[in-house]
Amino acid sequence: VVNTFRTCCSQGYDIHSRQPERLKSDPFSSEVKPRILLMGLRRSGKSSIQKVVFHKMSPNETLFLESTNKICREDVSNSSFVSFQIWDFPGQIDFFDPTFDYEMIFRGTGALIFVIDSQDDYVEALSRLHLTVTRAYKVNPDINFEVFIHKVDGLSDDHKIEKQRDIHKRANDDLADAGLERIHLSFYLTSIYDHSIFEAFSKVVQKLIPQLPTLENLLNIFISNSGIEKAFLFDVVSKIYIATDSSPVDMQTYELCCDMIDVVIDISCIYGLTGDEAGTPYDKESMAIIHLNNTTVMYLKEVTKFLALVCFLREESFERKGLIDYNFHCFKKAIEEVFEVRLKVQRSRKLLSQRRWSKQTVPNGTQVHPH
Ligand SMILES: Nc1nc2c(ncn2[C@@H]2O[C@H](COP(=O)(O)OP(=O)(O)OP(=O)(O)O)[C@@H](O)[C@H]2O)c(=O)[nH]1
């Protein structure tokens, strides 16, 4: 796919005849969803994170959230391209409780997010983190361990860095003492009061997307052929970016992208809906151009039902809009091909397992059919 895209970008021939049909539905829909666990001590902010990122709850409203007393499972898929399950755990969960089948839970887990309240004393949180990580690793060494040093909005910049260094050192020392240096923990400074929580979640989710290197490669080719400085592939609903090119991401740029998505959705809701109930504020026609007063242009275009490409470029590069649009067209087709391949693999796997099932026969010769 990348090769096809590269040739199309540089030589500019018509790719229509070689492309698969446009994806008509969510390309991830028929897939087993990776599981993301949210764990940590009571009141560390787990439910708030979930509500703010996936339910658009305003941060101030989280003050009134009640304590979670059972595991809350939620599918993030129908309204969004990013497809996974989030399990929010109550803070007081006890691994030694025989009714808590942690082996079953960890076995199907893609990422474990452990939330530490940075405004509180974190000694207990660190020992809980150690216990959780070691247990989970024994059951499933493939889990990504992500530590959110949370509620950093109350801390100065120096203080944040200091806390992160201290928590990083202590957590890794504990693992080294237990002879488990091979366990890798990733650390993020987060707060629901700014974009840091969305950025951290983006990185967690990206690690669960197997096509990430291909997506990054496509973005690199797209920007280098179009005179673009930075490009993000965004899940519009959650404002999680699922991929970006290989240049570094700075928080301000990411925040601008989130603001642009908000503007596009808000304006479309007010002026873009035709009154028919099936209409959505985001569709094939969705695009926006914003000229900033520092000679930078922001360009947003629809890629799939759930994805948007948001680019940053200089005003002089935007003069070649025709080229950018042509390259975008190739990029979009390449993305569709990536997911078409994936869908084919999923379909053939499904077919294979169905065949295996139907071959199983009960002793009197009747076939057992899967449900
Ligand atoms: N300052 C600040 N407060 C936060 C942040 N995130 C959450 N909180 C507050 O932390 C408190 C606890 O949040 P919850 O989301 O209920 O915590 P929890 O970890 O789900 O708690 P349990 O359900 O008891 O396990 C709430 O009052 C939130 O408003 C943050 O980023 N900054």
The ligand as an SDF file (V2000), in Angstrom:
LIG
                    3D

 32 34  0  0  0  0  0  0  0  0999 V2000
   -7.3900   18.6800   40.2260 N   0  0  0  0  0  0  0  0  0  0  0  0
   -7.7900   17.5920   39.5920 C   0  0  0  0  0  0  0  0  0  0  0  0
   -8.7710   16.8350   40.1030 N   0  0  0  0  0  0  0  0  0  0  0  0
   -9.1510   15.7330   39.4280 C   0  0  0  0  0  0  0  0  0  0  0  0
   -8.5460   15.3570   38.1960 C   0  0  0  0  0  0  0  0  0  0  0  0
   -9.1240   14.1880   37.7870 N   0  0  0  0  0  0  0  0  0  0  0  0
  -10.0470   13.8730   38.7080 C   0  0  0  0  0  0  0  0  0  0  0  0
  -10.0710   14.7840   39.7130 N   0  0  0  0  0  0  0  0  0  0  0  0
  -10.9400   14.7900   40.8860 C   0  0  0  0  0  0  0  0  0  0  0  0
  -10.6470   13.6540   41.6700 O   0  0  0  0  0  0  0  0  0  0  0  0
  -11.8100   13.2250   42.3810 C   0  0  0  0  0  0  0  0  0  0  0  0
  -11.9750   11.7130   42.2560 C   0  0  0  0  0  0  0  0  0  0  0  0
  -12.2510   11.3640   40.9230 O   0  0  0  0  0  0  0  0  0  0  0  0
  -12.9100    9.9810   40.4790 P   0  0  0  0  0  0  0  0  0  0  0  0
  -12.8690    9.9690   39.0080 O   0  0  0  0  0  0  0  0  0  0  0  0
  -14.2190    9.7670   41.1400 O   0  0  0  0  0  0  0  0  0  0  0  0
  -11.8580    8.9360   41.0740 O   0  0  0  0  0  0  0  0  0  0  0  0
  -11.8520    7.3550   40.9280 P   0  0  0  0  0  0  0  0  0  0  0  0
  -10.4320    6.9620   40.8350 O   0  0  0  0  0  0  0  0  0  0  0  0
  -12.7620    6.9110   39.8410 O   0  0  0  0  0  0  0  0  0  0  0  0
  -12.4270    6.9370   42.3520 O   0  0  0  0  0  0  0  0  0  0  0  0
  -13.0980    5.5300   42.7900 P   0  0  0  0  0  0  0  0  0  0  0  0
  -14.3040    5.3680   41.9610 O   0  0  0  0  0  0  0  0  0  0  0  0
  -13.3960    5.7440   44.2520 O   0  0  0  0  0  0  0  0  0  0  0  0
  -12.0660    4.4720   42.6020 O   0  0  0  0  0  0  0  0  0  0  0  0
  -12.9810   14.0110   41.7650 C   0  0  0  0  0  0  0  0  0  0  0  0
  -13.3620   15.0040   42.6860 O   0  0  0  0  0  0  0  0  0  0  0  0
  -12.4130   14.6500   40.5060 C   0  0  0  0  0  0  0  0  0  0  0  0
  -12.9830   15.9100   40.2150 O   0  0  0  0  0  0  0  0  0  0  0  0
   -7.5080   16.1920   37.6760 C   0  0  0  0  0  0  0  0  0  0  0  0
   -6.9220   15.9580   36.6050 O   0  0  0  0  0  0  0  0  0  0  0  0
   -7.1750   17.2820   38.4150 N   0  0  0  0  0  0  0  0  0  0  0  0
  1  2  1  0
  2  3  2  0
  2 32  1  0
  3  4  1  0
  4  5  2  0
  4  8  1  0
  5  6  1  0
  5 30  1  0
  6  7  2  0
  7  8  1  0
  8  9  1  0
  9 10  1  0
  9 28  1  0
 10 11  1  0
 11 12  1  0
 11 26  1  0
 12 13  1  0
 13 14  1  0
 14 15  2  0
 14 16  1  0
 14 17  1  0
 17 18  1  0
 18 19  2  0
 18 20  1  0
 18 21  1  0
 21 22  1  0
 22 23  2  0
 22 24  1  0
 22 25  1  0
 26 27  1  0
 26 28  1  0
 28 29  1  0
 30 31  2  0
 30 32  1  0
M  END
$$$$
